[in-house]
């Protein structure tokens, strides 16, 4: 919550857009803590050490859940990440991008 307040208080076009997305997430899920799947995927593409991956065979079941399966690896999967490092990277990247807008 403290990090969200700190981020949204910047009032840049990027942080204002994130605030709108955050409010939509909270209203639709009744959960004030969004899941940052896309942000972590992008962060991994920029800085792979944020989320070391393991080759695995994964499948998506008929309910849309991603599960490990048997067979040759077909994806690189992040099983553990350092949330403090991720948020430091995320904030720095977002706020630096906002300065150049």
trRosetta pair geometry for C-beta under 8 A, 3 or more apart (Angstrom, degrees):
i j d omega theta_ij theta_ji phi_ij phi_ji
1 4 5.6 -52 -148 34 33 112
1 5 6.4 31 156 -17 66 105
1 32 7.5 17 -92 135 96 130
2 5 5.9 -55 -149 37 30 110
2 6 6.3 32 152 -19 64 109
3 6 5.6 -55 -147 38 31 114
3 7 6.2 31 155 -19 66 107
3 87 6.1 -49 -145 -166 155 137
3 91 7.4 -110 -162 -71 104 128
4 7 5.8 -58 -148 38 29 110
4 8 6.0 17 161 -10 67 112
4 22 7.0 134 -151 -146 120 156
5 8 6.1 -59 -137 44 26 103
5 9 6.1 34 159 -29 62 109
6 9 6.0 -55 -148 27 24 114
6 10 7.9 40 150 -36 54 91
6 91 7.9 -3 110 -128 117 135
7 10 6.3 -44 -176 1 38 114
7 15 5.7 -168 159 -135 77 115
7 18 7.0 -57 142 97 123 144
7 91 6.5 -119 -93 -115 102 95
7 94 7.2 15 -145 100 111 146
8 11 7.7 50 163 -60 52 58
8 15 5.8 170 -117 168 37 109
8 18 7.3 -132 -91 91 79 102
8 19 4.8 96 -129 -88 109 113
8 22 7.5 -83 -80 36 126 155
10 15 4.5 114 67 0 109 165
10 95 6.4 -134 -120 -114 158 96
10 98 6.5 54 145 123 136 167
11 15 6.4 -63 -50 81 11 121
11 16 6.3 45 -150 -62 49 100
12 15 4.8 82 46 16 82 99
12 16 6.7 -145 84 -7 36 89
12 95 7.7 143 5 -129 150 58
12 98 3.6 55 134 -165 168 126
12 99 7.9 -68 -114 -56 150 41
12 101 6.5 126 -180 36 111 140
13 16 5.8 -57 -142 38 26 112
13 17 6.4 28 157 -20 62 106
13 98 7.0 174 47 -136 71 86
13 101 5.4 -149 35 163 121 162
14 17 5.8 -55 -151 34 30 110
14 18 6.5 28 151 -16 64 105
14 94 6.0 -173 132 -170 137 87
14 97 6.1 84 -57 100 165 107
14 98 4.6 -118 32 -87 123 96
14 101 6.8 -168 -24 -45 100 147
15 18 5.4 -49 -146 38 38 114
15 19 6.3 47 151 -26 65 100
15 94 7.1 97 -73 155 83 119
15 95 8.0 27 -55 -92 119 70
15 98 6.4 8 -18 -98 95 150
16 19 5.5 -47 -149 30 33 116
16 20 6.8 36 151 -19 62 100
17 20 5.7 -51 -154 33 35 112
17 21 6.6 32 149 -15 65 105
18 21 5.5 -54 -148 39 36 111
18 22 6.0 42 152 -24 68 105
18 94 7.7 12 -39 -155 152 141
19 22 5.5 -51 -145 35 31 116
19 23 6.4 32 155 -19 64 103
20 23 5.8 -53 -149 35 30 110
20 24 6.5 31 152 -18 63 104
21 24 5.6 -54 -150 36 33 112
21 25 6.3 37 151 -22 66 104
21 34 7.8 41 129 -100 94 163
22 25 5.6 -52 -149 34 31 113
22 26 6.3 28 155 -17 65 107
22 34 6.1 -110 -122 -26 72 134
23 26 5.8 -53 -144 38 31 110
23 27 6.2 29 158 -17 65 109
24 27 5.9 -58 -144 40 28 108
24 28 6.1 13 162 -9 65 114
25 28 6.3 -70 -146 43 22 100
25 29 5.9 -17 172 14 65 118
25 31 7.4 -64 148 74 90 84
25 34 4.5 11 149 -95 165 109
26 29 6.7 -72 -128 52 19 87
26 30 7.3 55 178 -111 55 15
26 31 6.7 -129 -123 74 56 41
26 32 5.3 29 -119 -106 113 54
26 34 7.7 -77 -54 -58 72 90
27 30 7.8 13 -166 -67 18 51
31 34 7.6 131 105 -79 100 41
36 39 4.0 -44 -179 45 104 119
36 40 5.5 109 115 -26 92 92
36 90 7.8 -19 -177 -112 156 154
37 40 6.2 -67 -154 36 24 106
37 41 6.4 21 154 -18 64 109
38 41 5.6 -55 -148 36 34 113
38 42 6.3 30 156 -16 67 105
39 42 5.9 -55 -148 38 31 108
39 43 6.2 33 152 -20 65 108
39 90 6.2 37 171 -122 124 124
40 43 5.5 -52 -142 38 33 114
40 44 6.2 38 155 -23 65 104
40 50 7.7 -154 -153 122 75 122
40 51 6.2 76 180 -48 102 156
40 78 7.2 -141 153 72 122 158
40 81 6.8 -102 -147 -57 125 173
40 86 6.6 -15 -110 -147 87 138
41 44 5.7 -52 -149 33 29 113
41 45 6.7 31 151 -20 61 103
42 45 5.6 -52 -153 32 35 113
42 46 6.6 24 153 -11 66 107
43 46 5.9 -63 -150 43 32 105
43 47 6.0 -38 174 47 71 96
43 50 5.2 -62 140 80 110 161
43 51 7.1 92 97 -5 103 116
43 86 6.1 76 140 -144 167 87
43 89 5.8 101 -147 112 119 132
43 90 6.4 -50 -84 -76 133 84
43 93 7.7 -166 -105 11 87 159
44 47 7.2 -82 -122 71 20 54
44 48 5.8 49 -172 -113 67 52
44 50 6.0 -126 -89 68 59 105
44 51 4.7 -57 -94 51 109 118
44 53 7.6 77 -164 -49 134 111
44 78 6.4 -117 -96 -57 145 142
45 48 7.7 29 -114 -70 11 76
46 93 7.4 90 103 -111 167 149
47 50 4.9 71 103 -19 101 111
47 89 6.0 -122 45 -144 154 148
48 51 7.3 -92 -166 57 46 65
48 52 7.4 69 155 -98 82 49
48 53 7.6 -67 -164 -3 100 102
49 52 6.9 4 -143 -64 43 82
50 81 6.2 22 151 -149 72 108
50 82 7.1 -117 -157 46 59 88
50 85 5.9 -165 -127 119 80 113
50 86 5.4 102 -170 -91 118 77
50 89 6.0 -70 -95 14 137 163
51 78 3.8 -2 164 -134 113 141
51 80 7.8 179 -145 91 67 40
51 81 4.3 -25 -103 -96 88 112
51 86 7.5 46 -53 -86 99 116
52 78 7.0 127 74 -126 34 79
52 80 7.3 -2 54 68 92 84
53 76 3.7 51 149 163 145 101
53 77 5.9 132 -155 58 88 25
53 78 5.3 -59 -93 -71 74 63
54 76 7.0 150 64 -159 24 64
54 77 5.6 -37 61 64 79 83
54 78 7.9 134 13 -98 76 21
54 79 5.7 0 14 -8 125 119
55 73 3.6 1 166 -142 99 167
55 75 7.5 155 -147 86 53 37
55 76 5.8 -38 -88 -100 56 68
55 77 7.7 109 -132 15 10 81
56 68 5.7 -72 177 -125 127 98
56 73 5.5 72 39 -124 7 92
56 74 7.9 -49 102 41 50 60
56 75 6.1 -29 67 71 77 84
56 76 7.7 112 19 -126 75 23
56 77 4.7 -22 27 10 125 129
57 68 6.8 84 77 -168 66 68
57 69 4.8 -87 121 75 101 82
57 70 6.3 6 79 137 145 10
57 71 4.3 141 -136 71 162 81
57 72 6.1 110 -79 81 117 28
57 73 5.5 -118 -55 -104 65 33
57 74 5.4 61 -127 8 64 92
57 75 7.6 115 -124 24 22 83
58 66 5.6 5 179 -174 126 96
58 67 6.7 153 -156 79 74 36
58 68 5.9 -56 -102 -106 68 43
58 69 6.2 120 -142 11 17 94
58 74 6.5 -124 36 67 68 97
58 75 5.0 -33 22 33 117 133
58 77 6.5 119 -47 -69 133 131
59 66 7.5 160 83 -151 34 53
59 67 5.6 -24 65 65 83 88
59 68 7.9 54 20 158 79 10
59 69 4.1 63 -10 -39 111 139
60 64 6.3 -14 -179 -147 107 34
60 65 6.9 160 -154 77 62 31
60 66 5.6 -33 -97 -93 73 61
60 67 7.6 142 -107 17 23 77
61 64 7.2 -44 71 24 69 18
61 65 5.0 -3 37 57 109 86
61 67 5.7 47 -34 -1 107 125
71 74 7.3 13 105 -24 112 110
73 76 7.7 49 170 -74 126 53
78 81 5.9 25 167 -54 123 105
81 85 7.7 -130 170 64 82 105
81 86 5.8 43 153 -48 123 131
82 85 4.0 46 97 19 116 114
82 86 6.4 163 86 -17 60 85
83 86 5.4 -54 -142 38 34 115
83 87 6.1 30 162 -16 69 106
84 87 6.2 -57 -145 38 27 104
84 88 6.4 29 155 -19 62 107
85 88 5.8 -55 -148 36 30 112
85 89 6.3 29 155 -16 65 108
86 89 5.8 -61 -152 40 29 110
86 90 5.9 29 154 -22 68 111
87 90 5.3 -50 -136 38 34 115
87 91 6.0 32 163 -17 67 105
88 91 6.3 -57 -146 38 24 106
88 92 6.3 20 158 -14 61 112
89 92 6.0 -62 -146 40 25 108
89 93 6.0 21 160 -16 65 113
90 93 6.0 -61 -145 39 23 108
90 94 6.0 16 160 -14 63 114
91 94 5.9 -59 -140 42 26 107
91 95 5.8 14 167 -9 66 114
92 95 6.3 -62 -137 44 21 101
92 96 6.0 20 163 -17 62 114
93 96 6.1 -59 -142 39 22 108
93 97 6.3 22 158 -18 61 110
94 97 5.9 -59 -150 36 27 110
94 98 6.4 29 152 -23 63 107
95 98 5.4 -48 -145 32 35 116
95 99 6.8 43 153 -26 63 98
96 99 5.8 -47 -154 25 35 114
96 100 7.2 23 153 -12 62 104
97 100 6.1 -64 -158 37 36 105
97 101 7.2 53 145 -43 65 95
98 101 5.7 -35 -158 1 41 119
